[in-house]
Amino acid sequence: MSKQLFEKEYERSLQEIEDNKEDLNTRIDESCQRIQDNINAWHQESLNIINKEMSDYERATRG
């Protein structure tokens, strides 16, 4: 393999690694966002349940 061909292949490999790294970082960011969205939804649902239970308790203790 000539030096020129080797260098060209080396540069191509480096670019492929960089592209894969960017793709992986994007996928990680998207996964983190989905996790955060799920946490937020779970938190909101928990608050809704707590508020309903408190309202039910207040109604039951008033009358």
Biopython code that builds the backbone (N, CA, C, O; Angstrom):
import numpy as np
from Bio.PDB.StructureBuilder import StructureBuilder

atoms = [
    (1, "MET", "N", (0.857, -1.173, 0.000)),
    (1, "MET", "CA", (0.000, 0.000, 0.000)),
    (1, "MET", "C", (0.900, 1.232, 0.000)),
    (1, "MET", "O", (1.812, 1.351, 0.818)),
    (2, "SER", "N", (0.636, 2.115, -0.902)),
    (2, "SER", "CA", (1.461, 3.317, -0.974)),
    (2, "SER", "C", (1.144, 4.241, 0.197)),
    (2, "SER", "O", (0.072, 4.170, 0.798)),
    (3, "LYS", "N", (2.081, 5.087, 0.495)),
    (3, "LYS", "CA", (1.908, 6.037, 1.592)),
    (3, "LYS", "C", (0.704, 6.932, 1.338)),
    (3, "LYS", "O", (-0.061, 7.216, 2.259)),
    (4, "GLN", "N", (0.529, 7.374, 0.108)),
    (4, "GLN", "CA", (-0.581, 8.251, -0.242)),
    (4, "GLN", "C", (-1.927, 7.548, -0.033)),
    (4, "GLN", "O", (-2.862, 8.134, 0.512)),
    (5, "LEU", "N", (-2.014, 6.316, -0.460)),
    (5, "LEU", "CA", (-3.237, 5.536, -0.275)),
    (5, "LEU", "C", (-3.496, 5.295, 1.208)),
    (5, "LEU", "O", (-4.633, 5.392, 1.670)),
    (6, "PHE", "N", (-2.449, 4.983, 1.940)),
    (6, "PHE", "CA", (-2.574, 4.779, 3.381)),
    (6, "PHE", "C", (-3.097, 6.045, 4.058)),
    (6, "PHE", "O", (-4.004, 5.975, 4.888)),
    (7, "GLU", "N", (-2.532, 7.194, 3.710)),
    (7, "GLU", "CA", (-2.963, 8.456, 4.318)),
    (7, "GLU", "C", (-4.416, 8.769, 3.980)),
    (7, "GLU", "O", (-5.171, 9.247, 4.827)),
    (8, "LYS", "N", (-4.799, 8.497, 2.744)),
    (8, "LYS", "CA", (-6.183, 8.724, 2.335)),
    (8, "LYS", "C", (-7.131, 7.826, 3.138)),
    (8, "LYS", "O", (-8.169, 8.281, 3.617)),
    (9, "GLU", "N", (-6.770, 6.574, 3.276)),
    (9, "GLU", "CA", (-7.589, 5.626, 4.044)),
    (9, "GLU", "C", (-7.632, 6.024, 5.518)),
    (9, "GLU", "O", (-8.670, 5.921, 6.171)),
    (10, "TYR", "N", (-6.505, 6.474, 6.023)),
    (10, "TYR", "CA", (-6.424, 6.927, 7.416)),
    (10, "TYR", "C", (-7.365, 8.116, 7.641)),
    (10, "TYR", "O", (-8.106, 8.139, 8.623)),
    (11, "GLU", "N", (-7.340, 9.093, 6.747)),
    (11, "GLU", "CA", (-8.220, 10.263, 6.857)),
    (11, "GLU", "C", (-9.689, 9.854, 6.757)),
    (11, "GLU", "O", (-10.532, 10.366, 7.494)),
    (12, "ARG", "N", (-9.987, 8.942, 5.857)),
    (12, "ARG", "CA", (-11.365, 8.459, 5.722)),
    (12, "ARG", "C", (-11.826, 7.786, 7.008)),
    (12, "ARG", "O", (-12.959, 7.980, 7.449)),
    (13, "SER", "N", (-10.940, 6.994, 7.605)),
    (13, "SER", "CA", (-11.260, 6.317, 8.861)),
    (13, "SER", "C", (-11.485, 7.314, 9.988)),
    (13, "SER", "O", (-12.405, 7.153, 10.790)),
    (14, "LEU", "N", (-10.651, 8.337, 10.050)),
    (14, "LEU", "CA", (-10.832, 9.372, 11.070)),
    (14, "LEU", "C", (-12.172, 10.084, 10.905)),
    (14, "LEU", "O", (-12.861, 10.359, 11.887)),
    (15, "GLN", "N", (-12.536, 10.377, 9.664)),
    (15, "GLN", "CA", (-13.817, 11.040, 9.410)),
    (15, "GLN", "C", (-14.980, 10.130, 9.793)),
    (15, "GLN", "O", (-15.972, 10.589, 10.360)),
    (16, "GLU", "N", (-14.858, 8.861, 9.487)),
    (16, "GLU", "CA", (-15.906, 7.903, 9.855)),
    (16, "GLU", "C", (-16.059, 7.832, 11.372)),
    (16, "GLU", "O", (-17.177, 7.783, 11.884)),
    (17, "ILE", "N", (-14.950, 7.826, 12.080)),
    (17, "ILE", "CA", (-14.991, 7.813, 13.547)),
    (17, "ILE", "C", (-15.686, 9.071, 14.058)),
    (17, "ILE", "O", (-16.531, 8.993, 14.949)),
    (18, "GLU", "N", (-15.340, 10.214, 13.507)),
    (18, "GLU", "CA", (-15.956, 11.483, 13.920)),
    (18, "GLU", "C", (-17.457, 11.478, 13.638)),
    (18, "GLU", "O", (-18.248, 11.915, 14.473)),
    (19, "ASP", "N", (-17.849, 10.987, 12.469)),
    (19, "ASP", "CA", (-19.270, 10.895, 12.122)),
    (19, "ASP", "C", (-20.007, 9.981, 13.093)),
    (19, "ASP", "O", (-21.107, 10.304, 13.543)),
    (20, "ASN", "N", (-19.404, 8.844, 13.414)),
    (20, "ASN", "CA", (-20.022, 7.910, 14.353)),
    (20, "ASN", "C", (-20.138, 8.529, 15.739)),
    (20, "ASN", "O", (-21.131, 8.324, 16.436)),
    (21, "LYS", "N", (-19.128, 9.282, 16.134)),
    (21, "LYS", "CA", (-19.146, 9.949, 17.436)),
    (21, "LYS", "C", (-20.284, 10.966, 17.495)),
    (21, "LYS", "O", (-21.007, 11.039, 18.488)),
    (22, "GLU", "N", (-20.438, 11.748, 16.428)),
    (22, "GLU", "CA", (-21.520, 12.729, 16.377)),
    (22, "GLU", "C", (-22.880, 12.038, 16.419)),
    (22, "GLU", "O", (-23.787, 12.490, 17.117)),
    (23, "ASP", "N", (-23.018, 10.953, 15.679)),
    (23, "ASP", "CA", (-24.270, 10.200, 15.674)),
    (23, "ASP", "C", (-24.569, 9.646, 17.065)),
    (23, "ASP", "O", (-25.703, 9.710, 17.539)),
    (24, "LEU", "N", (-23.555, 9.111, 17.702)),
    (24, "LEU", "CA", (-23.737, 8.567, 19.043)),
    (24, "LEU", "C", (-24.131, 9.663, 20.025)),
    (24, "LEU", "O", (-25.023, 9.462, 20.849)),
    (25, "ASN", "N", (-23.480, 10.813, 19.946)),
    (25, "ASN", "CA", (-23.827, 11.924, 20.831)),
    (25, "ASN", "C", (-25.262, 12.381, 20.610)),
    (25, "ASN", "O", (-25.969, 12.699, 21.567)),
    (26, "THR", "N", (-25.693, 12.415, 19.359)),
    (26, "THR", "CA", (-27.074, 12.787, 19.053)),
    (26, "THR", "C", (-28.039, 11.773, 19.653)),
    (26, "THR", "O", (-29.045, 12.149, 20.254)),
    (27, "ARG", "N", (-27.738, 10.506, 19.492)),
    (27, "ARG", "CA", (-28.610, 9.457, 20.039)),
    (27, "ARG", "C", (-28.653, 9.515, 21.557)),
    (27, "ARG", "O", (-29.709, 9.305, 22.153)),
    (28, "ILE", "N", (-27.521, 9.798, 22.190)),
    (28, "ILE", "CA", (-27.486, 9.933, 23.649)),
    (28, "ILE", "C", (-28.342, 11.118, 24.081)),
    (28, "ILE", "O", (-29.126, 11.007, 25.024)),
    (29, "ASP", "N", (-28.196, 12.255, 23.396)),
    (29, "ASP", "CA", (-29.000, 13.437, 23.721)),
    (29, "ASP", "C", (-30.490, 13.145, 23.586)),
    (29, "ASP", "O", (-31.281, 13.539, 24.443)),
    (30, "GLU", "N", (-30.874, 12.459, 22.522)),
    (30, "GLU", "CA", (-32.285, 12.120, 22.315)),
    (30, "GLU", "C", (-32.792, 11.185, 23.411)),
    (30, "GLU", "O", (-33.913, 11.344, 23.894)),
    (31, "SER", "N", (-31.976, 10.221, 23.799)),
    (31, "SER", "CA", (-32.364, 9.298, 24.868)),
    (31, "SER", "C", (-32.520, 10.035, 26.191)),
    (31, "SER", "O", (-33.466, 9.791, 26.940)),
    (32, "CYS", "N", (-31.596, 10.929, 26.471)),
    (32, "CYS", "CA", (-31.677, 11.715, 27.708)),
    (32, "CYS", "C", (-32.942, 12.566, 27.723)),
    (32, "CYS", "O", (-33.588, 12.700, 28.762)),
    (33, "GLN", "N", (-33.295, 13.137, 26.584)),
    (33, "GLN", "CA", (-34.504, 13.953, 26.510)),
    (33, "GLN", "C", (-35.748, 13.103, 26.741)),
    (33, "GLN", "O", (-36.669, 13.532, 27.436)),
    (34, "ARG", "N", (-35.784, 11.900, 26.162)),
    (34, "ARG", "CA", (-36.929, 11.006, 26.393)),
    (34, "ARG", "C", (-37.026, 10.628, 27.866)),
    (34, "ARG", "O", (-38.122, 10.585, 28.425)),
    (35, "ILE", "N", (-35.890, 10.356, 28.497)),
    (35, "ILE", "CA", (-35.884, 10.019, 29.923)),
    (35, "ILE", "C", (-36.413, 11.198, 30.732)),
    (35, "ILE", "O", (-37.247, 11.018, 31.619)),
    (36, "GLN", "N", (-35.928, 12.410, 30.429)),
    (36, "GLN", "CA", (-36.394, 13.599, 31.147)),
    (36, "GLN", "C", (-37.888, 13.814, 30.941)),
    (36, "GLN", "O", (-38.600, 14.154, 31.886)),
    (37, "ASP", "N", (-38.370, 13.620, 29.717)),
    (37, "ASP", "CA", (-39.804, 13.749, 29.441)),
    (37, "ASP", "C", (-40.608, 12.743, 30.260)),
    (37, "ASP", "O", (-41.666, 13.080, 30.790)),
    (38, "ASN", "N", (-40.112, 11.513, 30.364)),
    (38, "ASN", "CA", (-40.803, 10.491, 31.154)),
    (38, "ASN", "C", (-40.802, 10.842, 32.635)),
    (38, "ASN", "O", (-41.806, 10.642, 33.318)),
    (39, "ILE", "N", (-39.691, 11.362, 33.135)),
    (39, "ILE", "CA", (-39.622, 11.784, 34.541)),
    (39, "ILE", "C", (-40.624, 12.906, 34.789)),
    (39, "ILE", "O", (-41.353, 12.884, 35.781)),
    (40, "ASN", "N", (-40.661, 13.886, 33.888)),
    (40, "ASN", "CA", (-41.601, 14.999, 34.045)),
    (40, "ASN", "C", (-43.048, 14.517, 34.023)),
    (40, "ASN", "O", (-43.865, 14.967, 34.825)),
    (41, "ALA", "N", (-43.365, 13.609, 33.114)),
    (41, "ALA", "CA", (-44.728, 13.072, 33.033)),
    (41, "ALA", "C", (-45.079, 12.295, 34.297)),
    (41, "ALA", "O", (-46.184, 12.429, 34.822)),
    (42, "TRP", "N", (-44.147, 11.489, 34.784)),
    (42, "TRP", "CA", (-44.379, 10.729, 36.013)),
    (42, "TRP", "C", (-44.588, 11.676, 37.186)),
    (42, "TRP", "O", (-45.473, 11.456, 38.013)),
    (43, "HIS", "N", (-43.784, 12.718, 37.263)),
    (43, "HIS", "CA", (-43.902, 13.693, 38.347)),
    (43, "HIS", "C", (-45.259, 14.386, 38.293)),
    (43, "HIS", "O", (-45.916, 14.541, 39.322)),
    (44, "GLN", "N", (-45.686, 14.803, 37.102)),
    (44, "GLN", "CA", (-46.981, 15.463, 36.969)),
    (44, "GLN", "C", (-48.114, 14.513, 37.338)),
    (44, "GLN", "O", (-49.059, 14.911, 38.019)),
    (45, "GLU", "N", (-48.027, 13.271, 36.898)),
    (45, "GLU", "CA", (-49.059, 12.288, 37.243)),
    (45, "GLU", "C", (-49.098, 12.060, 38.752)),
    (45, "GLU", "O", (-50.176, 11.936, 39.334)),
    (46, "SER", "N", (-47.940, 12.004, 39.378)),
    (46, "SER", "CA", (-47.877, 11.844, 40.834)),
    (46, "SER", "C", (-48.547, 13.016, 41.537)),
    (46, "SER", "O", (-49.309, 12.824, 42.484)),
    (47, "LEU", "N", (-48.262, 14.236, 41.070)),
    (47, "LEU", "CA", (-48.900, 15.420, 41.659)),
    (47, "LEU", "C", (-50.410, 15.376, 41.474)),
    (47, "LEU", "O", (-51.158, 15.730, 42.385)),
    (48, "ASN", "N", (-50.861, 14.945, 40.301)),
    (48, "ASN", "CA", (-52.301, 14.832, 40.057)),
    (48, "ASN", "C", (-52.944, 13.846, 41.021)),
    (48, "ASN", "O", (-54.018, 14.118, 41.559)),
    (49, "ILE", "N", (-52.310, 12.718, 41.243)),
    (49, "ILE", "CA", (-52.842, 11.707, 42.168)),
    (49, "ILE", "C", (-52.877, 12.259, 43.588)),
    (49, "ILE", "O", (-53.875, 12.103, 44.292)),
    (50, "ILE", "N", (-51.795, 12.901, 44.012)),
    (50, "ILE", "CA", (-51.736, 13.476, 45.362)),
    (50, "ILE", "C", (-52.825, 14.528, 45.533)),
    (50, "ILE", "O", (-53.519, 14.540, 46.550)),
    (51, "ASN", "N", (-52.982, 15.409, 44.550)),
    (51, "ASN", "CA", (-54.018, 16.446, 44.641)),
    (51, "ASN", "C", (-55.411, 15.840, 44.711)),
    (51, "ASN", "O", (-56.255, 16.321, 45.468)),
    (52, "LYS", "N", (-55.664, 14.794, 43.936)),
    (52, "LYS", "CA", (-56.969, 14.140, 43.973)),
    (52, "LYS", "C", (-57.202, 13.495, 45.335)),
    (52, "LYS", "O", (-58.288, 13.612, 45.904)),
    (53, "GLU", "N", (-56.188, 12.819, 45.853)),
    (53, "GLU", "CA", (-56.322, 12.189, 47.172)),
    (53, "GLU", "C", (-56.575, 13.235, 48.253)),
    (53, "GLU", "O", (-57.384, 13.016, 49.155)),
    (54, "MET", "N", (-55.890, 14.364, 48.163)),
    (54, "MET", "CA", (-56.096, 15.427, 49.151)),
    (54, "MET", "C", (-57.508, 15.991, 49.047)),
    (54, "MET", "O", (-58.154, 16.242, 50.064)),
    (55, "SER", "N", (-57.987, 16.190, 47.827)),
    (55, "SER", "CA", (-59.350, 16.694, 47.633)),
    (55, "SER", "C", (-60.372, 15.698, 48.167)),
    (55, "SER", "O", (-61.324, 16.082, 48.845)),
    (56, "ASP", "N", (-60.174, 14.426, 47.861)),
    (56, "ASP", "CA", (-61.080, 13.390, 48.368)),
    (56, "ASP", "C", (-61.077, 13.372, 49.891)),
    (56, "ASP", "O", (-62.133, 13.248, 50.510)),
    (57, "TYR", "N", (-59.915, 13.492, 50.490)),
    (57, "TYR", "CA", (-59.797, 13.488, 51.954)),
    (57, "TYR", "C", (-60.495, 14.711, 52.548)),
    (57, "TYR", "O", (-61.218, 14.597, 53.538)),
    (58, "GLU", "N", (-60.277, 15.882, 51.941)),
    (58, "GLU", "CA", (-60.916, 17.099, 52.444)),
    (58, "GLU", "C", (-62.430, 16.998, 52.358)),
    (58, "GLU", "O", (-63.133, 17.405, 53.283)),
    (59, "ARG", "N", (-62.939, 16.460, 51.255)),
    (59, "ARG", "CA", (-64.393, 16.291, 51.119)),
    (59, "ARG", "C", (-64.918, 15.308, 52.164)),
    (59, "ARG", "O", (-65.983, 15.523, 52.743)),
    (60, "ALA", "N", (-64.182, 14.247, 52.398)),
    (60, "ALA", "CA", (-64.626, 13.224, 53.354)),
    (60, "ALA", "C", (-64.599, 13.748, 54.785)),
    (60, "ALA", "O", (-65.453, 13.378, 55.590)),
    (61, "THR", "N", (-63.645, 14.593, 55.110)),
    (61, "THR", "CA", (-63.540, 15.071, 56.497)),
    (61, "THR", "C", (-64.437, 16.266, 56.762)),
    (61, "THR", "O", (-64.697, 16.579, 57.923)),
    (62, "ARG", "N", (-64.921, 16.945, 55.728)),
    (62, "ARG", "CA", (-65.816, 18.093, 55.914)),
    (62, "ARG", "C", (-67.231, 17.644, 56.263)),
    (62, "ARG", "O", (-67.907, 18.281, 57.071)),
    (63, "GLY", "N", (-67.661, 16.584, 55.674)),
    (63, "GLY", "CA", (-69.069, 16.233, 55.804)),
    (63, "GLY", "C", (-69.257, 15.085, 56.666)),
    (63, "GLY", "O", (-70.390, 14.655, 56.884)),
]
sb = StructureBuilder()
sb.init_structure("model")
sb.init_model(0)
sb.init_chain("A")
sb.init_seg("    ")
for serial, (resi, resn, name, xyz) in enumerate(atoms, 1):
    if name == "N":
        sb.init_residue(resn, " ", resi, " ")
    sb.init_atom(name, np.array(xyz, "f"), 0.0, 1.0, " ", f" {name:<3s}", serial, name[0])
structure = sb.get_structure()
